[in-house]
């Protein structure tokens, strides 16, 4: 008799291959950009730093790191029920995000090869790192009798177009917040090994160093492009991307607080720490950062969490679809209002190296 409690509640497109999670505003996205505009960028203002970063990428410090060892070779049926579902979901979201970076960086490396060799090689080597991460995560999913068809994902996912400077803001923050997420989990489990329910977490220290180096690369590109950082538009866009990244992470993680509880973390405290550290890190390059210590910041995000819970209840109700739209509308409006108020909160101005406010 099959123990159905030990099987994850996921739909499969074929045996052992998971149907990708339905796309929503909070799911990881795939990006594309204006490759010609990227190729025409002048990076001479920060050429030395970019070449130094390229040397780090060439060194490939983690080339021998992502190797599965004997600890993986066991049954993971002890992770079952809801814990198993949340853990597989964590692996899938992480794998999708890493694979998204691989696709974007690989295409940039290919398109820039003849016009901007330094940037092209950096992107190609970052795509190597992201492919390694995605492959390692996908192999971890196979320990739970599931995997993603990454080729299918490449063709089926919708691609969001961003102009190059918006790609820089988004990917810089994605890489830096990835660093703080991974290192925070690693340090917690280093102090509390009894909470390490699966061996992948042992790899997070080196893993997050890849994320950090990638973030430093985008930091260096932005410093080579003054219009990314030094005008009033840069301040508005910095606020927008910081808020988007922080809010997306917070809303996602609180929905999945059971996963963090399974490894001994409180999702809210974990996210607040990661947001604080990422915000602080962003202040080294962005002209403004968010005032995340203002009580209103999390109060408004909590309103959004309650609204999302009500939206989920409506979707799961037996109310006809055409009536659900009217039921959802007040909560959509409320969420929009919370984000407007969060965006309009007074930001913190950062001081440049020259001692003046940017």
Secondary structure, DSSP 8 states (H G I E B T S, - for coil): ---GGGS----EEETTEE------TTS--EEE--HHHHHT---GGGHHHHHHHHHHHHH-TTTTT----GGGSS--TTS-HHHHHHHHHHHHHHHHHHHHHHHHHHHHHHHHTTT-HHHHHHHHHHHHHHHHHHHHHHHHHHTTT----HHHHHHHS-EEE--HHHHHHHHHHHHHHHHHHHHHHHHHHHH-GGG--SGGGGGHHHHHHHHHHHHHHHHHHHHH-GGGTSSHHHHHHHHHHHHHHHHHHHHHHHHTHHHHHHTT--HHHHHHHHHHHHHHHHTTTSSEE--TTSHHHHHHHHHHHHHHHHHHHHHTSSS-HHHHHHHHHHHHHHHHHHHHHHHHS--EE-B-TTSSB-
